[in-house]
């Protein structure tokens, strides 16, 4: 599994459609809830690579995404999680802050939770 495939497998493992941020088009957003992520890459000795990913929902409350936000947060808390890939491992760690709400000024029903993380590439 390539690094990109390992990241996709992780982000699509929460029961939501997952998309690289660069693959979405604003005129045709998917049905909510869904997750978007920055695709990051690196290799051993590159150091920590910060990135973010977002859980998107659309409702009058945060309940729609609350369980998913909790599950995602749990996978990163503590020592993070390790993703195996062809060339070694990707170690995902929580960023600071781990998450924050990102309201939409145009539509108060849009609920976004932005997660901050760090990837350590233990790969070639």
Secondary structure as the mmCIF struct_conf table of DSSP 4:
data_model
#
loop_
_struct_conf.conf_type_id
_struct_conf.id
_struct_conf.beg_label_comp_id
_struct_conf.beg_label_asym_id
_struct_conf.beg_label_seq_id
_struct_conf.end_label_comp_id
_struct_conf.end_label_asym_id
_struct_conf.end_label_seq_id
HELX_RH_AL_P HELX_RH_AL_P1 UNK A 3 UNK A 11
HELX_RH_3T_P HELX_RH_3T_P1 UNK A 12 UNK A 14
BEND BEND1 UNK A 15 UNK A 16
STRN STRN1 UNK A 17 UNK A 20
HELX_RH_3T_P HELX_RH_3T_P2 UNK A 21 UNK A 23
HELX_RH_3T_P HELX_RH_3T_P3 UNK A 26 UNK A 28
HELX_LH_PP_P HELX_LH_PP_P1 UNK A 29 UNK A 31
BEND BEND2 UNK A 32 UNK A 33
STRN STRN2 UNK A 34 UNK A 37
TURN_TY1_P TURN_TY1_P1 UNK A 44 UNK A 45
BEND BEND3 UNK A 46 UNK A 46
STRN STRN3 UNK A 49 UNK A 58
BEND BEND4 UNK A 59 UNK A 62
HELX_RH_AL_P HELX_RH_AL_P2 UNK A 63 UNK A 76
BEND BEND5 UNK A 77 UNK A 77
TURN_TY1_P TURN_TY1_P2 UNK A 78 UNK A 79
STRN STRN4 UNK A 81 UNK A 85
TURN_TY1_P TURN_TY1_P3 UNK A 86 UNK A 87
STRN STRN5 UNK A 88 UNK A 101
BEND BEND6 UNK A 105 UNK A 106
TURN_TY1_P TURN_TY1_P4 UNK A 108 UNK A 109
STRN STRN6 UNK A 110 UNK A 122
#
